[in-house]
């Protein structure tokens, strides 16, 4: 099916906001996807099903790449969806969790929305059109590394990398201002985009974790790459290194590379 017209950013925001009504509930079931660290809730499934239906309605012929059910139906235009980023937070009543939707075309994100229902913060961006929070333009901070706050996490799904991640976090902590761990990638990248925080690192994530937020960060003046310094993947897991500017990004990348090299030397 030929796609003649893309939806507007307000169209996408409206769909995501409506989906959030399925998330804001005290009545949901939690099941494990292989252990305590990897869970899914009935809200995840309800939100994803709703998004797929409504996004296909506003963009007929589009495809989907979603977290739950291992749904991967690519098309010329593909929606990359995390129905609830920060499911563990959500299941425990912690407010740092979000609905994430990105539209990819020709290997690049064209449009992205990250919505945090409990704080009612709607982060959004279009390629070349700037970044916004609740309709107001946002921009990264100008803080240097020594004054920066790094958002990070240990690799909950890959605990075999805990040692090298701990080394990276320690080395970064000794050179920056402080560390934060909110437990959800997309909100943390959006916090960097709006200047609440300044850098971000995680050893391994899936595209739906960072796709929407990556565009929001870049359009806000920030930068994001994989652990190897190359662009993050939109179809395979990737490490993520991000910052408010190139200088801080390169300093964080150096810490990652040095720590990985030291860890390999111990093996």
Buried (B, 14 or more C-beta within 10 A) or exposed (E): EEEEEBBEBEBBBBBBBEBBEBBEEEEBEBEEEEEEEEBBBBBBBBBBBBBBEBBBEBBEEBBBBBBBEEBEEEBEBBBBBBBBBBBBBBBEEBBBBBBBBBBBBEEEBBBBBBBBBBEEBBBBBBBEEBBBBEEEEBBBBEBBBEEBBBBBBBBBBEEEBEBBBEBBBEBBBEEBBEBBEBBBBBBBBBBBBBBBBBBBBBBBBBBBBBBBBBBBBBBBBBBBBBBEEEEBBBBEBBBBBBBBBEEBBBBBBEBBBEBBEEBEEEE
